[in-house]
């Protein structure tokens, strides 16, 4: 006997909430609405323990690492991870910062929530729009500044974060092949810190010029000189782990 239950059109082609969580990594109400997933499925999976709320209005699979940077990127999709958070994602900072550093526009509304802890930096013009890279971690799309742009930003925030962080990032970024001197100078000009960066570039060039020339030659010939990209640990609250055989750049 055929069922008398009436189902909405397209129910066979709509993804379920669990399938959607595996695809997107983190879920928000707008994701459910965009894919036509009823909230009853969400409540059911939460009650069964298959999903969990990692932040107000953000849900994830129970095995999904609750990384603060991923939650912040999901809650502020137009923001860009910057400074210490960008440095950590690029594997140039050994420990995850206590706060998520995120850049937004000068006139953008500041997010008002406490989970995860967020430190907002307001950028404008090319300093906001240039140097953005799009990455995906555990299915979550993340906007993060590249290594060279992050180094320039660190010099711009040197009075707040200190010179040592910026100088170590500059040395590590250059000697690991993740950026070039030209890239750093270009973004330093955009951030108006060229005069602050130049003396440190000269010192690194004087001490490590042969290594920098070798890396530049490898880039010119198309040979990959960059070390393997780091990935986030599980659980995600831990430090960045590099692939087997790769070591953290010397920061001393």
C-alpha positions as CSV (number, residue, x, y, z in Angstrom):
1,X,0.0,0.0,0.0
2,X,1.6,3.3,-1.0
3,X,2.5,5.8,1.7
4,X,0.1,8.7,2.3
5,X,2.9,10.9,3.6
6,X,3.6,13.8,1.3
7,X,7.2,14.8,0.8
8,X,8.5,18.1,-0.5
9,X,9.7,18.1,-4.1
10,X,13.4,17.3,-4.4
11,X,13.7,15.4,-1.2
12,X,15.6,12.6,-3.0
13,X,18.3,15.0,-4.2
14,X,18.7,17.2,-1.1
15,X,21.8,16.3,1.0
16,X,21.2,15.1,4.6
17,X,22.6,17.1,7.5
18,X,25.3,14.5,8.1
19,X,26.4,14.5,4.5
20,X,26.4,18.3,4.5
21,X,28.5,18.3,7.7
22,X,31.1,16.1,6.1
23,X,31.2,18.3,3.0
24,X,31.4,21.7,4.7
25,X,33.1,20.8,7.9
26,X,31.1,23.3,9.9
27,X,27.4,24.1,9.6
28,X,25.4,27.3,10.2
29,X,21.7,28.0,9.8
30,X,22.3,29.6,6.5
31,X,23.9,26.4,5.2
32,X,20.9,24.4,6.1
33,X,18.6,26.9,4.4
34,X,20.7,27.1,1.3
35,X,20.6,23.3,0.8
36,X,17.0,22.8,1.9
37,X,17.9,20.7,5.0
38,X,15.1,20.8,7.6
39,X,16.2,21.8,11.1
40,X,14.5,18.7,12.5
41,X,17.3,16.7,11.1
42,X,19.8,18.9,12.9
43,X,18.0,18.6,16.2
44,X,17.8,14.8,15.7
45,X,21.5,14.4,15.0
46,X,22.3,16.7,18.0
47,X,20.2,14.6,20.3
48,X,21.9,11.4,19.0
49,X,25.3,12.9,19.5
50,X,26.3,12.6,15.9
51,X,26.7,16.4,15.7
52,X,27.7,18.9,18.4
53,X,27.6,22.6,18.8
54,X,31.2,23.9,18.8
55,X,30.2,27.6,19.1
56,X,26.8,29.4,19.3
57,X,25.1,28.7,16.0
58,X,27.9,26.6,14.6
59,X,27.7,22.8,14.5
60,X,30.2,20.1,13.5
61,X,30.5,16.3,13.2
62,X,31.5,14.8,16.6
63,X,34.9,13.9,15.3
64,X,35.6,17.3,13.8
65,X,38.4,19.1,15.6
66,X,37.0,22.3,17.1
67,X,39.8,24.7,15.8
68,X,39.2,28.3,16.9
69,X,40.5,29.6,13.6
70,X,38.1,27.5,11.6
71,X,35.1,28.5,13.7
72,X,36.1,32.2,13.4
73,X,36.5,31.8,9.6
74,X,33.0,30.2,9.4
75,X,31.4,32.9,11.6
76,X,33.1,35.8,9.7
77,X,33.3,34.6,6.1
78,X,34.4,38.0,4.8
79,X,37.2,38.3,7.4
80,X,40.8,37.4,6.7
81,X,43.0,35.5,9.1
82,X,46.1,37.7,9.8
83,X,49.1,38.3,12.0
84,X,49.7,35.6,14.6
85,X,46.8,33.3,13.3
86,X,48.1,33.5,9.7
87,X,51.6,32.8,10.9
88,X,50.4,29.8,12.8
89,X,48.5,28.4,9.8
90,X,51.6,28.8,7.7
91,X,53.6,26.7,10.2
92,X,55.8,29.6,11.2
93,X,54.6,29.8,14.8
94,X,55.0,26.8,17.1
95,X,51.8,27.3,19.2
96,X,48.3,28.4,18.4
97,X,47.6,32.0,19.6
98,X,45.2,32.4,22.5
99,X,43.1,34.7,20.3
100,X,42.1,34.5,16.7
101,X,43.5,37.4,14.8
102,X,41.2,38.5,11.9
103,X,41.3,41.5,9.6
104,X,38.1,43.3,8.6
105,X,37.4,46.5,6.7
106,X,37.4,49.9,8.5
107,X,33.7,50.2,8.2
108,X,32.8,46.6,8.7
109,X,30.7,45.7,11.8
110,X,32.9,44.2,14.5
111,X,31.8,40.7,15.5
112,X,30.4,40.7,19.1
113,X,30.9,37.3,20.5
114,X,33.3,35.7,23.0
115,X,33.7,32.2,21.5
116,X,36.2,31.8,20.1
117,X,38.2,34.8,21.5
118,X,38.7,37.2,18.6
119,X,41.1,40.1,18.1
120,X,40.0,42.3,15.2
121,X,42.5,44.3,13.1
122,X,41.0,46.9,10.8
123,X,42.7,47.2,7.4
124,X,41.7,49.3,4.4
125,X,42.5,49.6,0.7
126,X,45.2,47.4,-0.7
127,X,46.4,46.5,2.8
128,X,43.0,44.7,3.2
129,X,42.5,43.2,-0.3
130,X,46.0,42.2,-1.4
131,X,47.8,39.0,-0.5
132,X,44.7,36.9,0.3
133,X,45.0,33.1,-0.1
134,X,42.1,30.7,-0.1
135,X,42.7,27.5,1.8
136,X,40.5,24.6,2.9
137,X,41.0,22.8,6.2
138,X,38.7,19.9,7.1
139,X,36.2,21.1,4.5
140,X,36.1,24.7,5.8
141,X,37.0,27.5,3.4
142,X,39.5,29.9,5.0
143,X,40.7,33.3,3.8
144,X,44.2,33.9,5.1
145,X,47.0,36.3,4.2
146,X,50.1,34.8,2.5
147,X,53.4,34.6,4.2
148,X,54.9,37.8,2.7
149,X,51.8,39.8,3.5
150,X,51.7,38.5,7.0
151,X,55.4,39.5,7.5
152,X,54.6,43.0,6.4
153,X,51.6,43.1,8.7
154,X,53.7,42.0,11.6
155,X,56.2,44.8,11.1
156,X,53.2,47.2,10.9
157,X,52.0,45.9,14.3
158,X,55.5,45.7,15.7
159,X,54.7,48.1,18.6
160,X,51.9,45.8,19.7
161,X,53.4,42.4,19.0
162,X,57.0,43.2,19.2
163,X,59.9,43.2,16.8
164,X,61.2,39.7,17.6
165,X,58.0,38.1,16.2
166,X,58.3,40.0,13.0
167,X,62.0,39.4,12.5
168,X,61.8,35.7,13.2
169,X,58.9,35.4,10.8
170,X,60.9,37.2,8.1
171,X,63.9,35.0,8.6
172,X,61.9,31.8,8.7
173,X,59.7,32.8,5.7
174,X,62.7,33.6,3.5
175,X,64.9,30.6,4.5
176,X,62.0,28.1,4.2
177,X,61.3,29.3,0.6
178,X,57.7,30.3,1.5
179,X,58.3,33.9,0.2
180,X,60.9,35.9,-1.6
181,X,62.6,39.2,-0.8
182,X,60.7,40.8,-3.7
183,X,57.4,39.6,-2.3
184,X,58.2,41.0,1.2
185,X,59.3,44.4,-0.2
186,X,56.2,44.6,-2.3
187,X,53.8,44.0,0.6
188,X,56.0,46.2,2.9
189,X,55.4,49.1,0.4
190,X,51.6,48.4,0.5
191,X,51.7,48.4,4.3
192,X,54.0,51.4,4.4
193,X,56.7,49.7,6.5
194,X,59.4,49.5,3.8
195,X,61.9,51.5,5.9
196,X,61.4,49.2,8.9
197,X,61.8,46.0,6.9
198,X,64.8,47.0,4.7
199,X,67.5,46.9,7.4
200,X,66.5,43.4,8.5
201,X,66.5,42.2,4.9
202,X,70.0,43.5,4.5
203,X,71.3,41.7,7.5
204,X,69.7,38.4,6.4
205,X,71.1,38.9,2.9
206,X,74.6,39.5,4.3
207,X,74.4,36.4,6.5
208,X,72.4,34.0,4.3
209,X,72.9,35.4,0.8
210,X,74.1,32.1,-0.7
211,X,71.0,30.3,0.6
212,X,68.7,33.0,-0.7
213,X,70.3,32.9,-4.1
214,X,69.9,29.2,-4.3
215,X,66.2,29.4,-3.4
216,X,65.7,32.2,-6.0
217,X,67.4,30.0,-8.6
218,X,65.1,27.1,-7.8
219,X,62.1,29.3,-8.1
220,X,63.3,30.7,-11.5
221,X,63.8,27.2,-12.8
222,X,60.4,26.0,-11.7
223,X,61.8,23.7,-9.0
224,X,59.8,23.7,-5.9
225,X,61.9,25.3,-3.1
226,X,59.1,25.5,-0.6
227,X,58.8,23.1,2.2
228,X,55.6,21.0,2.5
229,X,52.6,22.8,3.8
230,X,51.7,22.1,7.5
231,X,48.3,20.9,8.5
232,X,46.2,21.3,11.6
233,X,46.5,18.7,14.3
234,X,43.7,16.5,15.7
235,X,42.4,17.8,18.1
236,X,42.9,21.2,16.5
237,X,43.7,23.0,19.8
238,X,47.3,21.7,19.6
239,X,50.3,23.1,17.7
240,X,50.9,22.8,14.0
241,X,52.5,19.6,12.9
242,X,54.8,19.4,9.9
243,X,54.9,16.4,7.5
244,X,57.4,13.6,8.3
245,X,60.9,14.6,7.5
246,X,60.3,18.3,7.6
247,X,61.5,20.5,10.5
248,X,60.4,23.8,11.8
249,X,62.6,26.6,10.4
250,X,65.3,27.9,12.6
251,X,63.8,30.9,14.4
252,X,66.8,31.9,16.4
